[in-house]
Amino acid sequence: MKIGSREFDTKNETYIMGILNVTPDSFSDGGKFHTLDAALYHVREMLEEGADIVDIGGESTRPGHKMITQEEEIERVVPVIEAVKSRFDIPVSVDTYKGKVAEAALKAGADLVNDIWGFKYDKTVAELTAKYGAACCLMHNRKEAVYDAFLTDLVKDMEECVRIAQEAGVADDKIMLDPGVGFAKTWEMNLEAIHHVDVLHQLGFPILLGTSRKSVIGIALDLPSDQRVEGTLATTVMGVMKGCSFVRVHDIKENKRAIQMIRAILNH
Protein backbone atom coordinates (compact mmCIF):
# COMPACT_ATOMS: atom_id res chain seq x y z
CA MET A 1 0.00 0.00 0.00
CA LYS A 2 1.40 3.40 -0.97
CA ILE A 3 0.71 6.37 1.31
CA GLY A 4 2.31 9.56 0.11
CA SER A 5 5.71 8.61 -1.26
CA ARG A 6 6.15 5.60 1.03
CA GLU A 7 5.36 1.96 0.35
CA PHE A 8 3.91 -0.06 3.23
CA ASP A 9 4.26 -3.84 3.33
CA THR A 10 0.84 -4.48 4.84
CA LYS A 11 1.10 -8.26 4.47
CA ASN A 12 4.18 -8.70 6.68
CA GLU A 13 4.53 -5.64 8.92
CA THR A 14 2.61 -3.65 11.50
CA TYR A 15 3.18 0.09 11.25
CA ILE A 16 2.59 2.88 13.74
CA MET A 17 0.27 5.82 13.10
CA GLY A 18 1.20 8.43 15.69
CA ILE A 19 -1.58 10.63 17.06
CA LEU A 20 -1.22 14.42 16.96
CA ASN A 21 -4.26 16.17 18.41
CA VAL A 22 -4.13 19.90 17.71
CA THR A 23 -7.20 20.39 19.89
CA PRO A 24 -7.70 22.04 23.27
CA ASP A 25 -10.08 19.30 24.44
CA SER A 26 -8.87 15.86 23.33
CA PHE A 27 -9.71 13.14 25.87
CA SER A 28 -6.13 12.22 26.77
CA ASP A 29 -3.78 14.99 25.65
CA GLY A 30 -6.06 17.97 25.08
CA GLY A 31 -4.24 21.27 24.83
CA LYS A 32 -0.73 19.82 24.86
CA PHE A 33 0.03 20.25 21.16
CA HIS A 34 -2.33 22.91 19.83
CA THR A 35 0.40 25.49 19.20
CA LEU A 36 2.46 25.02 16.04
CA ASP A 37 5.80 24.84 17.87
CA ALA A 38 4.50 22.24 20.32
CA ALA A 39 2.97 20.22 17.48
CA LEU A 40 6.20 20.20 15.46
CA TYR A 41 8.28 19.27 18.50
CA HIS A 42 5.96 16.34 19.14
CA VAL A 43 6.14 15.19 15.50
CA ARG A 44 9.95 15.17 15.70
CA GLU A 45 9.70 13.20 18.94
CA MET A 46 7.30 10.66 17.38
CA LEU A 47 9.54 10.26 14.33
CA GLU A 48 12.58 9.60 16.52
CA GLU A 49 10.61 7.00 18.46
CA GLY A 50 9.53 5.17 15.29
CA ALA A 51 6.23 6.54 14.00
CA ASP A 52 5.50 5.67 10.35
CA ILE A 53 2.56 8.05 9.79
CA VAL A 54 1.38 11.13 11.67
CA ASP A 55 -2.38 11.51 12.10
CA ILE A 56 -3.41 15.14 12.65
CA GLY A 57 -6.80 15.89 14.16
CA GLY A 58 -8.41 19.26 14.79
CA GLU A 59 -11.66 18.19 16.44
CA SER A 60 -11.94 15.97 19.49
CA THR A 61 -14.10 12.90 18.87
CA ARG A 62 -14.24 11.75 22.47
CA PRO A 63 -17.70 10.83 23.83
CA GLY A 64 -19.70 14.01 24.39
CA HIS A 65 -17.34 16.15 22.32
CA LYS A 66 -18.40 19.54 21.01
CA MET A 67 -18.57 19.75 17.23
CA ILE A 68 -16.69 22.73 15.80
CA THR A 69 -17.16 24.55 12.50
CA GLN A 70 -15.28 23.39 9.42
CA GLU A 71 -13.56 26.78 9.26
CA GLU A 72 -12.22 26.41 12.80
CA GLU A 73 -11.06 22.87 12.10
CA ILE A 74 -9.28 24.03 8.94
CA GLU A 75 -7.55 26.83 10.89
CA ARG A 76 -6.27 24.23 13.35
CA VAL A 77 -5.03 21.51 11.00
CA VAL A 78 -3.88 23.15 7.76
CA PRO A 79 -0.90 25.14 9.16
CA VAL A 80 0.28 22.03 11.00
CA ILE A 81 -0.04 19.80 7.91
CA GLU A 82 1.88 22.33 5.81
CA ALA A 83 4.60 22.70 8.44
CA VAL A 84 4.99 18.94 8.95
CA LYS A 85 5.14 18.26 5.20
CA SER A 86 7.77 20.98 4.70
CA ARG A 87 9.98 19.84 7.58
CA PHE A 88 9.66 16.06 7.82
CA ASP A 89 9.71 13.13 5.42
CA ILE A 90 6.70 11.26 6.75
CA PRO A 91 3.21 10.53 5.39
CA VAL A 92 0.54 12.72 6.97
CA SER A 93 -3.02 11.68 7.72
CA VAL A 94 -5.86 14.08 8.48
CA ASP A 95 -8.44 12.91 10.98
CA THR A 96 -11.71 14.37 9.65
CA TYR A 97 -15.13 13.41 8.32
CA LYS A 98 -16.02 16.79 6.76
CA GLY A 99 -15.68 17.68 3.08
CA LYS A 100 -14.30 21.21 3.34
CA VAL A 101 -11.73 20.15 5.93
CA ALA A 102 -10.66 17.15 3.87
CA GLU A 103 -10.22 19.31 0.76
CA ALA A 104 -8.18 21.96 2.60
CA ALA A 105 -6.03 19.26 4.20
CA LEU A 106 -5.44 17.44 0.91
CA LYS A 107 -4.50 20.73 -0.78
CA ALA A 108 -2.07 21.33 2.11
CA GLY A 109 -0.39 18.00 1.40
CA ALA A 110 -2.20 15.37 3.48
CA ASP A 111 -1.60 11.86 2.12
CA LEU A 112 -4.41 10.00 3.86
CA VAL A 113 -7.94 10.81 5.06
CA ASN A 114 -8.86 9.10 8.34
CA ASP A 115 -12.67 9.27 8.48
CA ILE A 116 -14.40 8.17 11.71
CA TRP A 117 -17.66 7.81 9.76
CA GLY A 118 -16.18 5.70 6.96
CA PHE A 119 -17.32 8.20 4.29
CA LYS A 120 -20.97 7.92 5.47
CA TYR A 121 -21.24 11.35 7.11
CA ASP A 122 -20.20 13.40 4.06
CA LYS A 123 -19.78 11.47 0.82
CA THR A 124 -17.86 14.34 -0.80
CA VAL A 125 -14.94 13.20 1.39
CA ALA A 126 -14.78 10.00 -0.68
CA GLU A 127 -14.85 11.98 -3.93
CA LEU A 128 -12.08 14.29 -2.73
CA THR A 129 -9.95 11.35 -1.59
CA ALA A 130 -10.26 9.88 -5.09
CA LYS A 131 -9.63 13.24 -6.79
CA TYR A 132 -6.37 13.79 -4.91
CA GLY A 133 -5.27 10.14 -5.21
CA ALA A 134 -5.02 9.94 -1.42
CA ALA A 135 -5.27 6.88 0.78
CA CYS A 136 -8.07 6.50 3.31
CA CYS A 137 -8.85 4.80 6.59
CA LEU A 138 -12.52 3.91 6.83
CA MET A 139 -13.66 3.50 10.42
CA HIS A 140 -16.73 1.65 11.61
CA ASN A 141 -19.32 3.83 13.29
CA ARG A 142 -23.06 4.07 13.89
CA LYS A 143 -25.39 6.56 15.53
CA GLU A 144 -26.31 4.02 18.22
CA ALA A 145 -24.87 0.79 19.63
CA VAL A 146 -27.82 -1.29 18.40
CA TYR A 147 -27.03 -4.47 16.46
CA ASP A 148 -28.76 -7.69 15.43
CA ALA A 149 -25.54 -9.69 15.40
CA PHE A 150 -22.58 -7.50 16.30
CA LEU A 151 -19.70 -8.97 14.28
CA THR A 152 -21.90 -9.75 11.26
CA ASP A 153 -23.28 -6.20 11.30
CA LEU A 154 -19.78 -4.78 11.73
CA VAL A 155 -18.63 -6.50 8.54
CA LYS A 156 -21.77 -5.42 6.64
CA ASP A 157 -21.30 -1.80 7.72
CA MET A 158 -17.68 -1.91 6.60
CA GLU A 159 -18.75 -3.34 3.23
CA GLU A 160 -20.97 -0.30 2.78
CA CYS A 161 -18.06 2.04 3.55
CA VAL A 162 -15.90 0.25 0.98
CA ARG A 163 -18.70 0.50 -1.59
CA ILE A 164 -18.96 4.27 -1.07
CA ALA A 165 -15.18 4.58 -1.54
CA GLN A 166 -15.13 2.44 -4.67
CA GLU A 167 -18.10 4.19 -6.26
CA ALA A 168 -16.36 7.53 -5.70
CA GLY A 169 -13.29 6.20 -7.52
CA VAL A 170 -10.95 5.42 -4.64
CA ALA A 171 -8.60 2.61 -5.71
CA ASP A 172 -8.69 -0.60 -3.67
CA ASP A 173 -4.98 -0.31 -2.88
CA LYS A 174 -5.67 3.03 -1.16
CA ILE A 175 -8.15 1.66 1.40
CA MET A 176 -7.62 0.46 4.97
CA LEU A 177 -10.31 -0.45 7.52
CA ASP A 178 -10.67 0.34 11.22
CA PRO A 179 -13.17 -1.57 13.43
CA GLY A 180 -13.95 1.62 15.35
CA VAL A 181 -13.14 0.65 18.92
CA GLY A 182 -14.85 3.15 21.23
CA PHE A 183 -17.47 4.26 18.72
CA ALA A 184 -21.13 3.12 18.95
CA LYS A 185 -20.18 0.04 20.94
CA THR A 186 -20.68 -1.19 24.47
CA TRP A 187 -17.64 -2.17 26.54
CA GLU A 188 -18.26 -5.83 25.70
CA MET A 189 -18.57 -5.04 21.99
CA ASN A 190 -15.29 -3.13 22.09
CA LEU A 191 -13.56 -6.16 23.59
CA GLU A 192 -15.18 -8.35 20.93
CA ALA A 193 -14.09 -5.99 18.15
CA ILE A 194 -10.49 -6.24 19.34
CA HIS A 195 -10.60 -10.00 19.92
CA HIS A 196 -12.18 -10.69 16.53
CA VAL A 197 -10.70 -7.84 14.49
CA ASP A 198 -9.53 -10.47 11.99
CA VAL A 199 -13.14 -10.89 10.73
CA LEU A 200 -12.39 -7.81 8.62
CA HIS A 201 -9.75 -9.74 6.67
CA GLN A 202 -12.56 -11.28 4.59
CA LEU A 203 -13.02 -7.87 2.93
CA GLY A 204 -9.45 -7.97 1.63
CA PHE A 205 -8.06 -4.67 2.93
CA PRO A 206 -5.34 -3.78 5.46
CA ILE A 207 -6.64 -3.26 9.00
CA LEU A 208 -5.83 -0.43 11.40
CA LEU A 209 -6.50 -0.96 15.10
CA GLY A 210 -7.03 2.17 17.19
CA THR A 211 -7.38 1.53 20.92
CA SER A 212 -4.81 3.85 22.44
CA ARG A 213 -5.78 4.99 25.96
CA LYS A 214 -9.48 4.43 25.18
CA SER A 215 -12.24 3.76 27.71
CA VAL A 216 -12.31 0.04 26.88
CA ILE A 217 -8.88 -0.09 28.54
CA GLY A 218 -9.84 2.33 31.29
CA ILE A 219 -12.85 0.21 32.28
CA ALA A 220 -10.94 -3.08 32.11
CA LEU A 221 -8.10 -1.77 34.30
CA ASP A 222 -10.00 0.90 36.25
CA LEU A 223 -7.40 3.50 35.28
CA PRO A 224 -7.49 7.12 34.01
CA SER A 225 -6.45 7.93 30.44
CA ASP A 226 -2.86 8.85 31.35
CA GLN A 227 -2.23 5.40 32.89
CA ARG A 228 -3.33 3.12 30.06
CA VAL A 229 -0.03 2.44 28.27
CA GLU A 230 0.24 -1.20 29.36
CA GLY A 231 -3.38 -1.87 28.43
CA THR A 232 -2.78 -0.31 25.03
CA LEU A 233 0.31 -2.49 24.54
CA ALA A 234 -1.78 -5.61 25.18
CA THR A 235 -4.21 -4.59 22.44
CA THR A 236 -1.33 -3.78 20.07
CA VAL A 237 0.13 -7.26 20.57
CA MET A 238 -3.31 -8.73 19.95
CA GLY A 239 -3.55 -6.60 16.78
CA VAL A 240 -0.23 -7.90 15.46
CA MET A 241 -1.26 -11.50 16.18
CA LYS A 242 -4.56 -10.91 14.36
CA GLY A 243 -2.79 -9.53 11.28
CA CYS A 244 -3.39 -5.79 11.67
CA SER A 245 -1.16 -3.69 9.41
CA PHE A 246 -1.39 -0.48 11.43
CA VAL A 247 -1.96 0.62 15.02
CA ARG A 248 -2.92 4.19 15.89
CA VAL A 249 -1.30 5.15 19.19
CA HIS A 250 -0.13 7.98 21.45
CA ASP A 251 2.88 6.22 22.99
CA ILE A 252 5.16 5.47 20.04
CA LYS A 253 8.31 4.05 21.64
CA GLU A 254 6.52 1.55 23.87
CA ASN A 255 4.23 0.29 21.11
CA LYS A 256 7.13 0.06 18.64
CA ARG A 257 9.05 -2.16 21.06
CA ALA A 258 6.01 -4.36 21.69
CA ILE A 259 5.53 -4.81 17.93
CA GLN A 260 9.21 -5.65 17.41
CA MET A 261 9.10 -8.24 20.19
CA ILE A 262 5.93 -9.98 19.03
CA ARG A 263 7.22 -9.96 15.43
CA ALA A 264 10.48 -11.59 16.58
CA ILE A 265 8.46 -14.35 18.25
CA LEU A 266 6.03 -14.84 15.37
CA ASN A 267 8.80 -14.95 12.75
CA HIS A 268 10.60 -17.88 14.42
Helices and strands as residue ranges (DSSP letters): E 2-3, E 6-7, E 15-21, H 36-49, E 53-57, H 70-87, E 92-95, H 99-107, E 112-115, H 124-131, E 135-139, H 150-168, G 172-174, E 175-178, H 187-195, G 197-203, E 208-209, H 215-221, G 225-227, H 229-241, E 246-249, H 252-266
